[in-house]
Amino acid sequence: MGANHTALDAACPDCGHTQVNRLLRSGGWIRLERELQLPIAAVPEQHRWFIAVDGYAVDAHGNEAHCYIAHHRVCSRRPHPEHMAPIFSAIWQRNRALDGLAFD
Ligand SMILES: [Zn+2]
């Protein structure tokens, strides 16, 4: 889609699903769970990601009602994020189910 140089679709090396990689102002990038926007109340503050107007992924707090989470927390091939907020378990279980993997 051309104009946006801060987003790059790329397959996750673990599960193979295409996700959106977003640049960080620090120079790296983060793979966000694709097109999944969650009510911020469901996500602990330190795990909330937002897309700035210029397309960069930022973890600063804003006034947004929804946020993104990092894909690696809920990737179907990663260990169950059982030590994290319930929303992470729920999405991990969804991803496991979508990939036909056990999630108990
Ligand atoms: Zn993955």
Boltz pocket constraint, residues with backbone or C-beta under 6 A from the ligand:
constraints:
  - pocket:
      binder: B
      contacts: [[A, 12], [A, 13], [A, 14], [A, 15], [A, 16], [A, 17], [A, 71], [A, 75], [A, 76], [A, 77]]
      max_distance: 6.0
